[in-house]
């Protein structure tokens, strides 16, 4: 029987996790080829319905989920939880792993050729499907994402730092290109959907106001705003260049706890970010100390360079009367180092 060459070097990957990581790499490399064909292949961005959380599904969401579940069913995964599935699926009763996955993050960008990705998180499986995932985020034993962009990259952590692999199409394998990613602390970029400004809580508006005040404001520097509407793309930029990402709760119906899912998006990204020296919170508390209250539960999400995230936490920690005064004065509030 012919054995395929490994698509990723096993060095540094825990032996118990290597079959799963290698399988995910093989399938996501295949998905990258499908995505690269675009409409020359099929209408990947066509709307096909909604998932259990009420989010619109595109054809590629469903294709990716179907392909990934088939790939991992023989790779030691007992429980499979997907953003596109209503409930946990049992794959291998003897498997020791629980895999949570967002098969296709950023699907609203499929038809405009913007970077999209796959996000995954791995826990040790318990005998109960739900409690394998409804546990503190710091129980993760691995987390990562694959970004499908100008390059296809795997960014992954096993709890010993964050590393990046790049898919080399000439050799058909993921090559280690950064063994120890470090999130830069000094950056003048922030990412938020500013069209929702009127719906944000006062601490979030005050933080953004101070950024927008530029060199003449309390931050004493000019900032650039970024918003890709693809969590993987935002994360990859921040891990590479620093900065901060904010998807806060807001006053709109259905947004009282933000829109990003704890298990499939926030927990794995938080693990990656903190292993790279950054910080991830729900605006006040560390994501890695939180436990999802349901399989598709959501949470506000703020992550990035540690000092910047700590500053957002400080704004939220102020008493209401001080927050109101801060918001009213806009440019008069200052926090000294270590906040940046």
Residue frames as qw, qx, qy, qz and C-alpha x, y, z in Angstrom:
[[0.000, 0.888, 0.460, 0.000, 0.00, 0.00, 0.00],
 [0.418, 0.448, -0.021, 0.790, 1.41, 3.40, -0.99],
 [0.363, -0.691, -0.420, 0.463, 1.82, 5.84, 1.92],
 [0.219, 0.908, 0.126, 0.334, 1.53, 9.58, 1.31],
 [0.488, 0.199, -0.333, 0.782, 4.49, 11.72, 2.27],
 [0.248, -0.643, -0.515, 0.510, 3.80, 13.79, 5.40],
 [0.219, 0.795, 0.303, 0.478, 2.48, 17.22, 4.53],
 [0.219, -0.886, 0.202, -0.357, 4.05, 18.73, 7.66],
 [0.433, 0.364, -0.717, 0.408, 7.19, 17.96, 9.69],
 [0.698, -0.520, -0.487, -0.076, 6.32, 16.14, 12.92],
 [0.501, 0.068, -0.432, 0.747, 9.13, 17.85, 14.87],
 [0.033, -0.068, 0.327, -0.942, 7.71, 19.68, 17.88],
 [0.630, -0.192, -0.247, -0.711, 4.17, 18.39, 17.38],
 [0.525, -0.273, 0.701, -0.399, 2.96, 16.11, 20.23],
 [0.024, 0.110, -0.949, -0.294, 2.82, 12.54, 18.96],
 [0.212, 0.422, 0.837, -0.276, -0.78, 12.08, 20.11],
 [0.305, 0.740, 0.228, -0.554, -1.82, 15.09, 18.05],
 [0.119, -0.415, 0.610, 0.665, 0.27, 14.58, 14.93],
 [0.222, 0.297, 0.870, 0.324, -2.24, 12.41, 12.98],
 [0.121, 0.816, 0.527, -0.206, -4.96, 15.03, 13.52],
 [0.059, -0.787, 0.161, 0.593, -2.72, 18.00, 12.65],
 [0.212, -0.224, 0.752, 0.583, -1.37, 16.21, 9.59],
 [0.216, 0.492, 0.827, 0.167, -4.91, 15.34, 8.48],
 [0.076, 0.873, 0.312, -0.367, -6.11, 18.91, 8.95],
 [0.135, -0.618, 0.419, 0.651, -3.14, 20.16, 6.95],
 [0.245, 0.050, 0.846, 0.471, -3.86, 17.75, 4.12],
 [0.166, 0.676, 0.716, 0.047, -7.54, 18.71, 3.94],
 [0.003, -0.879, -0.136, 0.457, -7.00, 22.47, 4.29],
 [0.212, -0.402, 0.580, 0.676, -4.38, 22.33, 1.53],
 [0.195, 0.341, 0.843, 0.367, -7.04, 20.72, -0.62],
 [0.047, 0.839, 0.499, -0.211, -9.54, 23.42, 0.38],
 [0.167, -0.685, 0.199, 0.681, -6.95, 26.07, -0.53],
 [0.191, -0.054, 0.741, 0.642, -6.81, 24.66, -4.04],
 [0.093, 0.623, 0.767, 0.126, -10.60, 24.68, -4.27],
 [0.081, -0.855, -0.258, 0.443, -10.77, 28.28, -3.04],
 [0.240, -0.477, 0.417, 0.735, -8.03, 29.36, -5.46],
 [0.217, 0.270, 0.786, 0.512, -10.16, 28.16, -8.39],
 [0.213, 0.254, 0.179, -0.926, -12.94, 30.53, -7.33],
 [0.664, 0.413, 0.257, -0.568, -15.90, 30.68, -9.67],
 [0.414, 0.460, -0.701, -0.353, -13.90, 28.72, -12.24],
 [0.073, 0.044, -0.985, 0.152, -14.76, 25.73, -10.05],
 [0.226, -0.585, -0.764, -0.149, -18.19, 26.43, -8.55],
 [0.176, -0.718, -0.076, -0.669, -20.20, 29.16, -6.83],
 [0.520, -0.094, -0.681, 0.506, -18.55, 28.89, -3.44],
 [0.001, -0.022, -0.341, 0.940, -20.14, 32.11, -2.18],
 [0.419, -0.337, -0.550, -0.640, -23.72, 31.13, -2.99],
 [0.426, -0.264, 0.487, -0.715, -26.15, 31.43, -0.06],
 [0.459, -0.037, -0.864, -0.204, -27.47, 28.03, 1.02],
 [0.596, -0.591, -0.527, -0.134, -29.34, 28.75, 4.27],
 [0.216, -0.758, 0.350, -0.506, -28.57, 29.60, 7.90],
 [0.466, 0.099, -0.821, 0.315, -26.87, 27.72, 10.73],
 [0.461, -0.553, -0.681, 0.134, -28.23, 27.16, 14.22],
 [0.321, -0.430, -0.271, 0.799, -27.00, 30.57, 15.36],
 [0.295, 0.843, 0.365, -0.264, -28.91, 32.37, 12.66],
 [0.121, -0.647, 0.438, 0.612, -25.84, 33.23, 10.58],
 [0.743, 0.562, -0.103, -0.348, -26.08, 32.90, 6.82],
 [0.723, -0.231, 0.593, 0.271, -24.33, 29.90, 5.32],
 [0.408, 0.665, -0.428, -0.456, -22.46, 29.97, 2.04],
 [0.938, 0.228, -0.227, -0.130, -21.83, 26.92, -0.11],
 [0.499, 0.493, -0.609, 0.371, -18.19, 26.81, 0.99],
 [0.426, -0.448, 0.527, -0.583, -19.22, 26.72, 4.68],
 [0.912, -0.022, 0.222, -0.344, -21.06, 23.47, 4.08],
 [0.818, 0.458, -0.336, 0.085, -18.44, 22.01, 1.73],
 [0.186, 0.589, -0.637, 0.461, -15.64, 22.69, 4.23],
 [0.594, -0.338, 0.507, -0.525, -17.61, 21.19, 7.12],
 [0.961, 0.144, 0.049, -0.233, -18.48, 18.04, 5.19],
 [0.713, 0.518, -0.421, 0.215, -14.90, 17.53, 4.03],
 [0.001, -0.586, 0.623, -0.519, -13.30, 18.20, 7.40],
 [0.740, -0.269, 0.414, -0.457, -15.60, 15.87, 9.35],
 [0.963, 0.250, -0.082, -0.067, -14.88, 13.09, 6.88],
 [0.484, 0.626, -0.508, 0.340, -11.14, 13.75, 7.14],
 [0.110, -0.523, 0.637, -0.556, -10.90, 13.60, 10.94],
 [0.852, -0.238, 0.000, -0.466, -13.26, 10.69, 11.62],
 [0.963, 0.013, -0.221, 0.157, -10.35, 8.21, 11.62],
 [0.434, 0.554, -0.359, 0.613, -7.78, 10.45, 13.33],
 [0.408, -0.132, -0.685, 0.589, -8.52, 9.86, 17.01],
 [0.230, -0.174, 0.093, -0.953, -11.37, 12.37, 17.32],
 [0.004, 0.341, 0.911, -0.231, -14.20, 11.18, 19.52],
 [0.119, 0.779, 0.513, -0.340, -16.27, 14.38, 19.53],
 [0.309, 0.211, 0.377, 0.847, -16.64, 16.83, 16.64],
 [0.035, 0.781, 0.460, -0.421, -18.25, 20.20, 17.32],
 [0.358, 0.211, 0.414, 0.810, -18.67, 22.57, 14.39],
 [0.148, 0.311, 0.147, -0.927, -20.11, 26.02, 13.96],
 [0.442, 0.117, -0.507, -0.731, -22.13, 24.51, 11.12],
 [0.446, -0.199, -0.870, -0.062, -23.57, 21.63, 13.20],
 [0.513, -0.635, -0.137, -0.560, -26.43, 21.97, 15.69],
 [0.808, -0.542, 0.187, -0.136, -25.01, 19.41, 18.14],
 [0.215, -0.617, 0.748, 0.116, -21.81, 17.52, 18.88],
 [0.875, 0.287, -0.293, -0.258, -21.17, 14.57, 16.56],
 [0.682, -0.467, 0.561, 0.043, -19.53, 11.39, 17.86],
 [0.563, 0.621, -0.483, -0.255, -16.99, 10.07, 15.34],
 [0.626, 0.233, -0.726, 0.161, -14.82, 7.46, 17.09],
 [0.726, -0.627, -0.150, -0.239, -16.00, 6.04, 20.46],
 [0.867, -0.269, -0.081, 0.412, -12.40, 5.12, 21.23],
 [0.430, 0.625, -0.039, 0.650, -10.92, 8.47, 20.25],
 [0.533, -0.431, -0.412, 0.600, -9.20, 10.60, 22.86],
 [0.189, -0.079, 0.071, 0.976, -9.72, 14.04, 21.33],
 [0.196, 0.772, 0.563, -0.220, -12.52, 16.58, 21.10],
 [0.342, 0.065, 0.350, 0.870, -12.27, 18.88, 18.07],
 [0.182, 0.801, 0.406, -0.399, -14.11, 22.20, 17.85],
 [0.419, 0.006, 0.491, 0.764, -13.95, 23.87, 14.46],
 [0.372, 0.734, 0.134, -0.552, -15.12, 26.82, 12.44],
 [0.766, 0.203, 0.509, 0.335, -14.73, 25.19, 9.03],
 [0.412, 0.469, 0.313, 0.716, -14.82, 28.43, 7.07],
 [0.236, -0.684, -0.317, 0.613, -14.33, 31.72, 8.89],
 [0.017, -0.516, 0.188, 0.835, -15.13, 34.96, 7.05],
 [0.419, 0.314, 0.802, 0.288, -17.46, 33.43, 4.50],
 [0.254, 0.871, 0.309, -0.285, -19.03, 36.81, 3.71],
 [0.032, -0.782, 0.409, 0.469, -15.74, 37.57, 1.94],
 [0.685, 0.042, 0.683, 0.250, -15.71, 34.53, -0.34],
 [0.549, 0.663, 0.461, 0.213, -17.12, 36.28, -3.38],
 [0.128, 0.987, -0.093, 0.028, -14.84, 39.35, -3.06],
 [0.806, 0.357, -0.289, 0.374, -11.55, 37.40, -2.88],
 [0.198, -0.760, 0.412, -0.462, -10.56, 38.49, 0.64],
 [0.265, 0.284, -0.884, 0.261, -8.62, 36.18, 2.96],
 [0.801, -0.346, -0.069, -0.483, -10.73, 33.59, 4.78],
 [0.123, 0.469, -0.836, 0.258, -9.77, 30.67, 6.99],
 [0.785, -0.287, -0.531, -0.136, -10.41, 27.63, 9.14],
 [0.194, -0.595, 0.530, -0.572, -10.16, 27.87, 12.97],
 [0.810, -0.173, -0.552, -0.093, -9.82, 24.84, 15.25],
 [0.329, -0.602, 0.526, -0.502, -9.44, 23.96, 18.91],
 [0.710, 0.034, -0.703, -0.016, -8.54, 20.63, 20.52],
 [0.530, -0.537, 0.422, -0.504, -9.45, 19.35, 23.98],
 [0.045, 0.134, -0.985, 0.101, -8.91, 15.98, 25.63],
 [0.562, -0.272, -0.514, -0.588, -12.20, 14.11, 25.19],
 [0.343, -0.150, 0.726, -0.577, -14.31, 13.16, 28.20],
 [0.146, 0.235, 0.958, 0.070, -17.11, 10.60, 28.20],
 [0.217, 0.741, 0.539, -0.336, -19.68, 13.38, 27.83],
 [0.482, 0.530, 0.384, 0.583, -20.02, 15.25, 24.55],
 [0.060, -0.936, -0.181, -0.297, -21.06, 18.60, 26.00],
 [0.544, -0.815, 0.139, 0.142, -18.59, 18.76, 28.87],
 [0.780, 0.050, 0.255, 0.569, -15.75, 17.97, 26.49],
 [0.322, 0.516, 0.224, 0.761, -16.24, 21.53, 25.20],
 [0.326, -0.826, -0.147, -0.435, -18.08, 23.39, 27.99],
 [0.787, -0.415, -0.153, 0.430, -14.97, 23.80, 30.14],
 [0.205, -0.860, 0.121, 0.453, -12.42, 26.54, 30.83],
 [0.641, 0.756, -0.131, -0.032, -10.71, 27.70, 27.66],
 [0.059, -0.753, 0.654, -0.049, -7.32, 27.13, 29.27],
 [0.781, -0.116, 0.607, -0.092, -8.05, 23.38, 29.05],
 [0.741, 0.642, -0.127, -0.150, -7.28, 23.48, 25.31],
 [0.771, -0.340, 0.409, 0.349, -4.35, 21.28, 24.36],
 [0.393, 0.006, 0.504, 0.769, -3.96, 22.78, 20.88],
 [0.320, 0.800, 0.368, -0.348, -5.46, 25.53, 18.78],
 [0.350, -0.222, 0.485, 0.770, -4.82, 27.00, 15.39],
 [0.536, 0.696, 0.236, -0.415, -6.06, 28.42, 12.16],
 [0.540, 0.110, 0.560, 0.619, -5.33, 28.10, 8.47],
 [0.213, 0.727, 0.078, -0.648, -5.54, 31.31, 6.48],
 [0.616, 0.393, 0.564, 0.385, -6.31, 31.12, 2.76],
 [0.070, 0.911, 0.002, -0.406, -4.76, 34.25, 1.29],
 [0.446, 0.779, -0.424, -0.120, -1.88, 35.16, -1.03],
 [0.262, 0.316, -0.898, 0.160, -0.12, 32.47, 0.97],
 [0.803, -0.395, -0.331, -0.300, -1.84, 29.60, 2.76],
 [0.154, 0.470, -0.677, 0.545, -0.49, 29.49, 6.32],
 [0.716, -0.461, -0.524, -0.016, -1.06, 27.34, 9.39],
 [0.029, -0.557, 0.470, -0.684, -0.65, 29.12, 12.74],
 [0.811, -0.313, -0.476, -0.136, -0.78, 26.70, 15.67],
 [0.139, -0.600, 0.602, -0.509, 0.02, 26.33, 19.35],
 [0.748, -0.178, -0.640, 0.002, 0.40, 23.30, 21.59],
 [0.591, -0.793, -0.142, -0.018, 0.88, 25.41, 24.69],
 [0.711, -0.381, 0.146, 0.572, 4.60, 25.98, 24.12],
 [0.102, -0.446, 0.299, 0.838, 4.52, 29.09, 21.95],
 [0.633, 0.637, 0.296, -0.325, 2.88, 29.96, 18.65],
 [0.393, -0.288, 0.649, 0.584, 4.42, 28.82, 15.38],
 [0.572, 0.624, 0.015, -0.532, 3.68, 29.50, 11.72],
 [0.546, -0.011, 0.743, 0.387, 3.92, 27.13, 8.77],
 [0.390, 0.573, -0.173, -0.699, 3.53, 28.24, 5.15],
 [0.829, 0.279, 0.485, -0.018, 2.20, 25.95, 2.43],
 [0.080, -0.539, 0.583, 0.602, 4.82, 25.68, -0.29],
 [0.803, 0.409, 0.150, -0.407, 2.91, 24.78, -3.47],
 [0.471, 0.618, -0.610, -0.155, 6.08, 23.60, -5.19],
 [0.153, 0.253, -0.934, 0.202, 6.68, 20.82, -2.66],
 [0.616, -0.354, -0.526, -0.467, 3.06, 20.42, -1.52],
 [0.629, -0.342, -0.593, 0.368, 3.88, 20.71, 2.18],
 [0.289, -0.938, -0.072, -0.179, 3.58, 23.12, 5.11],
 [0.657, 0.279, -0.329, 0.619, 7.07, 24.47, 5.88],
 [0.475, -0.715, -0.328, 0.395, 7.94, 25.95, 9.28],
 [0.379, 0.646, 0.094, 0.655, 8.54, 29.67, 8.65],
 [0.136, -0.631, 0.327, -0.690, 8.36, 31.10, 12.18],
 [0.572, -0.126, -0.789, 0.186, 9.00, 28.76, 15.12],
 [0.317, -0.471, -0.566, 0.598, 8.17, 31.38, 17.78],
 [0.055, 0.675, 0.356, 0.644, 5.78, 34.13, 16.70],
 [0.283, -0.394, -0.462, 0.742, 5.82, 37.18, 18.99],
 [0.093, 0.839, 0.496, 0.206, 3.05, 39.72, 18.82],
 [0.360, 0.302, -0.125, 0.874, 4.63, 43.21, 18.57],
 [0.225, -0.600, -0.569, 0.515, 3.72, 45.54, 21.43],
 [0.021, -0.528, 0.035, 0.848, 4.24, 48.81, 19.57],
 [0.219, 0.359, 0.750, 0.512, 1.63, 49.40, 16.87],
 [0.169, 0.237, 0.120, -0.949, -0.62, 52.21, 15.72],
 [0.393, -0.089, -0.673, -0.621, -3.42, 50.05, 14.33],
 [0.387, 0.084, 0.728, -0.559, -6.79, 49.11, 15.75],
 [0.212, -0.117, -0.815, -0.526, -9.54, 46.97, 14.22],
 [0.222, 0.378, 0.708, -0.554, -13.22, 47.56, 14.88],
 [0.141, 0.524, 0.686, 0.484, -16.40, 47.98, 12.84],
 [0.094, -0.150, -0.240, 0.954, -16.87, 51.72, 13.38],
 [0.314, -0.299, -0.499, -0.751, -20.30, 51.71, 11.74],
 [0.577, -0.506, -0.641, -0.038, -21.63, 50.37, 15.06],
 [0.250, 0.238, -0.389, 0.854, -20.24, 53.29, 17.10],
 [0.418, -0.370, 0.019, -0.829, -23.66, 54.50, 18.25],
 [0.858, -0.272, -0.338, -0.276, -24.45, 51.05, 19.69],
 [0.625, 0.167, -0.601, 0.469, -21.28, 50.61, 21.78],
 [0.564, -0.712, -0.342, 0.239, -20.99, 51.05, 25.53],
 [0.033, -0.994, 0.097, -0.028, -19.34, 54.26, 26.73],
 [0.584, -0.597, 0.459, 0.305, -15.95, 52.67, 27.58],
 [0.686, 0.220, 0.539, 0.437, -15.55, 51.35, 24.03],
 [0.309, 0.877, 0.251, 0.269, -16.55, 54.69, 22.48],
 [0.296, -0.928, 0.197, 0.107, -14.17, 56.51, 24.81],
 [0.692, -0.311, 0.508, 0.408, -11.28, 54.22, 23.85],
 [0.574, 0.460, 0.492, 0.465, -11.90, 54.70, 20.14],
 [0.061, 0.983, 0.141, 0.098, -12.38, 58.47, 20.57],
 [0.458, -0.778, 0.328, 0.278, -8.96, 58.67, 22.19],
 [0.665, 0.003, 0.568, 0.485, -7.43, 56.76, 19.27],
 [0.401, 0.708, 0.453, 0.366, -9.15, 59.01, 16.73],
 [0.174, -0.969, -0.035, 0.172, -7.93, 62.14, 18.53],
 [0.735, 0.561, -0.123, 0.360, -4.50, 61.33, 17.12],
 [0.590, 0.173, -0.327, 0.717, -1.27, 63.03, 18.06],
 [0.125, -0.468, 0.122, -0.867, -3.18, 65.93, 19.65],
 [0.752, -0.452, -0.233, -0.420, -5.18, 63.60, 21.90],
 [0.638, -0.638, 0.380, -0.204, -4.35, 61.67, 25.09],
 [0.961, 0.023, 0.212, 0.176, -2.61, 58.87, 23.18],
 [0.156, -0.813, 0.362, 0.429, -0.13, 61.33, 21.61],
 [0.247, -0.224, 0.802, 0.496, 0.03, 59.41, 18.35],
 [0.592, 0.291, -0.236, -0.713, -1.89, 58.90, 15.13],
 [0.536, -0.017, 0.836, -0.113, -3.69, 55.61, 14.59],
 [0.369, 0.158, -0.640, -0.655, -4.92, 53.70, 11.56],
 [0.703, 0.035, 0.494, -0.511, -8.17, 51.73, 11.62],
 [0.202, 0.198, -0.880, -0.381, -8.48, 48.32, 9.95],
 [0.656, 0.099, 0.546, -0.511, -11.57, 46.14, 9.46],
 [0.142, 0.241, -0.845, -0.456, -11.53, 43.05, 7.22],
 [0.778, -0.029, 0.122, -0.616, -14.62, 41.27, 8.62],
 [0.882, 0.140, -0.450, 0.010, -12.63, 38.03, 8.67],
 [0.655, -0.728, 0.191, -0.066, -11.42, 37.01, 12.13],
 [0.894, -0.050, 0.197, 0.400, -8.58, 34.91, 10.74],
 [0.498, 0.621, 0.077, 0.600, -7.34, 37.80, 8.59],
 [0.260, -0.884, 0.095, -0.377, -7.55, 40.23, 11.51],
 [0.824, -0.526, 0.191, 0.085, -5.70, 37.80, 13.79],
 [0.842, 0.185, 0.145, 0.486, -2.96, 37.13, 11.27],
 [0.271, 0.771, -0.020, 0.575, -2.31, 40.83, 10.79],
 [0.454, -0.821, 0.165, -0.305, -2.21, 41.50, 14.54],
 [0.907, -0.308, 0.181, 0.222, 0.10, 38.54, 15.25],
 [0.725, 0.347, 0.141, 0.578, 2.39, 39.89, 12.54],
 [0.253, 0.553, 0.023, 0.794, 2.20, 43.66, 13.10],
 [0.158, -0.205, -0.597, 0.760, 0.65, 44.15, 16.53],
 [0.307, -0.245, -0.235, -0.889, -2.39, 46.28, 17.36],
 [0.282, 0.122, 0.756, -0.578, -5.77, 45.51, 18.85],
 [0.275, -0.246, -0.747, -0.553, -9.02, 43.92, 17.68],
 [0.260, 0.106, 0.586, -0.760, -12.37, 44.75, 19.26],
 [0.379, -0.307, -0.681, -0.546, -15.72, 43.04, 18.71],
 [0.112, -0.073, 0.626, -0.769, -17.58, 44.35, 21.76],
 [0.059, 0.559, 0.816, -0.136, -21.07, 43.72, 22.99],
 [0.040, -0.071, -0.124, -0.989, -23.49, 46.42, 21.89],
 [0.368, 0.194, 0.489, -0.767, -27.09, 47.53, 22.32],
 [0.538, 0.173, -0.494, -0.660, -28.56, 45.91, 19.19],
 [0.890, -0.090, 0.233, -0.380, -30.90, 42.94, 19.50],
 [0.979, 0.179, -0.024, 0.093, -28.81, 39.78, 19.42],
 [0.556, 0.570, -0.325, 0.511, -25.52, 41.60, 20.09],
 [0.515, -0.793, 0.117, -0.303, -25.67, 41.87, 23.87],
 [0.775, -0.457, 0.392, 0.190, -22.85, 39.31, 24.12],
 [0.042, -0.556, 0.627, 0.543, -21.13, 40.18, 20.88],
 [0.824, 0.366, -0.099, -0.421, -21.38, 37.89, 17.87],
 [0.426, 0.496, -0.757, 0.013, -18.25, 35.73, 17.97],
 [0.909, -0.275, -0.241, -0.202, -18.59, 32.21, 19.34],
 [0.476, -0.735, 0.468, -0.121, -16.56, 31.30, 22.39],
 [0.843, -0.172, 0.503, 0.087, -15.73, 27.69, 21.49],
 [0.783, 0.441, 0.340, 0.276, -15.11, 27.94, 17.76],
 [0.399, 0.788, 0.017, 0.469, -13.52, 31.38, 17.47],
 [0.204, -0.888, 0.219, -0.349, -12.59, 33.23, 20.66],
 [0.816, -0.501, 0.289, 0.032, -11.04, 30.43, 22.74],
 [0.871, 0.143, 0.202, 0.425, -8.63, 29.19, 20.03],
 [0.363, 0.766, -0.015, 0.530, -7.64, 32.70, 18.95],
 [0.433, -0.846, 0.197, -0.242, -7.08, 33.68, 22.59],
 [0.898, -0.298, 0.244, 0.214, -4.81, 30.66, 23.10],
 [0.721, 0.427, 0.146, 0.525, -2.75, 31.57, 20.02],
 [0.082, 0.873, -0.033, 0.479, -2.52, 35.26, 20.93],
 [0.569, -0.775, 0.235, -0.142, -1.45, 34.68, 24.53],
 [0.905, -0.132, 0.244, 0.322, 1.12, 32.06, 23.51],
 [0.574, 0.524, 0.124, 0.617, 2.57, 34.78, 21.24],
 [0.379, -0.106, -0.305, 0.867, 2.82, 37.25, 24.12],
 [0.208, -0.359, -0.225, -0.882, -0.46, 39.11, 23.66],
 [0.185, 0.148, 0.722, -0.650, -3.66, 39.27, 25.70],
 [0.295, -0.281, -0.675, -0.615, -7.27, 38.30, 24.95],
 [0.114, 0.176, 0.665, -0.717, -10.31, 39.36, 27.01],
 [0.058, 0.630, 0.748, 0.198, -14.08, 39.81, 26.86],
 [0.018, 0.797, 0.069, 0.599, -13.34, 43.53, 27.49],
 [0.468, -0.741, 0.275, -0.396, -12.84, 42.85, 31.22],
 [0.756, -0.388, 0.521, -0.078, -11.82, 39.23, 31.93],
 [0.035, -0.448, 0.815, 0.365, -9.34, 36.88, 30.23],
 [0.777, 0.186, -0.326, -0.506, -10.98, 34.63, 27.65],
 [0.536, 0.239, -0.804, 0.095, -8.79, 31.71, 28.75],
 [0.070, -0.047, 0.770, -0.633, -10.39, 31.85, 32.22],
 [0.592, 0.126, 0.094, -0.790, -13.92, 31.69, 30.81],
 [0.279, 0.102, 0.953, 0.060, -16.18, 28.72, 30.12],
 [0.294, -0.109, -0.512, -0.800, -18.75, 28.75, 27.34],
 [0.464, 0.036, 0.575, -0.673, -22.32, 28.48, 28.67],
 [0.810, 0.374, 0.357, -0.275, -23.56, 26.65, 25.58],
 [0.760, 0.097, 0.480, 0.426, -22.17, 24.96, 22.50],
 [0.398, 0.569, 0.336, 0.636, -22.76, 28.04, 20.33],
 [0.315, -0.852, -0.283, 0.308, -22.50, 30.64, 23.09],
 [0.442, 0.714, 0.030, 0.542, -21.06, 34.04, 22.19],
 [0.544, -0.627, -0.187, 0.526, -18.80, 36.49, 23.97],
 [0.175, 0.973, -0.139, -0.058, -17.41, 39.99, 23.44],
 [0.893, 0.001, 0.107, 0.437, -13.83, 39.75, 22.24],
 [0.093, 0.968, -0.232, 0.032, -10.86, 42.11, 22.57],
 [0.892, -0.218, 0.193, 0.346, -7.35, 40.87, 21.81],
 [0.531, 0.778, -0.103, 0.319, -3.95, 42.06, 20.69],
 [0.418, 0.425, -0.462, 0.657, -0.90, 43.78, 22.12],
 [0.469, -0.401, -0.698, 0.363, -1.03, 43.44, 25.90],
 [0.153, -0.230, -0.263, 0.924, -0.81, 47.13, 26.82],
 [0.284, -0.092, -0.353, -0.887, -3.58, 48.09, 24.44],
 [0.550, -0.361, -0.713, -0.244, -5.92, 45.38, 25.70],
 [0.413, -0.348, -0.594, 0.596, -5.15, 46.33, 29.30],
 [0.028, 0.048, 0.031, -0.998, -6.13, 49.90, 28.51],
 [0.483, -0.266, -0.522, -0.651, -9.57, 48.74, 27.29],
 [0.573, -0.374, -0.705, 0.187, -9.95, 46.72, 30.51],
 [0.261, -0.199, -0.376, 0.867, -9.05, 49.85, 32.53],
 [0.262, -0.128, -0.222, -0.931, -11.77, 51.85, 30.76],
 [0.615, -0.327, -0.606, -0.385, -14.31, 49.16, 31.64],
 [0.547, -0.265, -0.654, 0.450, -13.17, 49.03, 35.27],
 [0.031, 0.155, -0.189, 0.969, -14.00, 52.67, 35.93],
 [0.163, 0.460, 0.710, -0.508, -17.14, 53.49, 37.95],
 [0.319, 0.666, 0.625, 0.254, -20.10, 54.57, 35.82],
 [0.026, -0.963, -0.155, 0.219, -19.85, 58.24, 36.83],
 [0.336, -0.624, 0.456, 0.538, -16.18, 58.32, 35.82],
 [0.447, 0.201, 0.739, 0.463, -16.89, 56.57, 32.53],
 [0.211, 0.847, 0.484, 0.056, -19.61, 59.14, 31.80],
 [0.156, -0.910, 0.120, 0.364, -17.21, 61.97, 32.57],
 [0.462, -0.316, 0.640, 0.527, -14.50, 60.34, 30.48],
 [0.411, 0.460, 0.700, 0.360, -16.84, 59.94, 27.55],
 [0.093, 0.942, 0.314, -0.077, -18.03, 63.51, 27.87],
 [0.230, -0.848, 0.277, 0.388, -14.53, 64.98, 28.05],
 [0.854, 0.518, -0.019, 0.039, -13.16, 62.74, 25.31],
 [0.649, 0.571, -0.300, 0.403, -9.61, 64.05, 25.21],
 [0.212, -0.779, 0.366, -0.463, -8.84, 64.72, 28.87],
 [0.898, -0.363, 0.216, -0.124, -8.44, 61.18, 30.18],
 [0.424, 0.649, -0.627, 0.069, -4.92, 59.77, 30.34],
 [0.934, -0.339, 0.108, -0.001, -3.57, 56.43, 31.52],
 [0.016, -0.802, 0.590, 0.090, 0.16, 56.22, 32.06],
 [0.521, 0.339, -0.782, -0.042, 2.43, 53.28, 31.33],
 [0.367, -0.201, 0.806, 0.418, 2.36, 50.29, 31.19],
 [0.552, 0.612, 0.547, -0.146, -0.70, 50.93, 29.04],
 [0.304, -0.220, 0.481, 0.792, 0.15, 51.78, 25.45]]
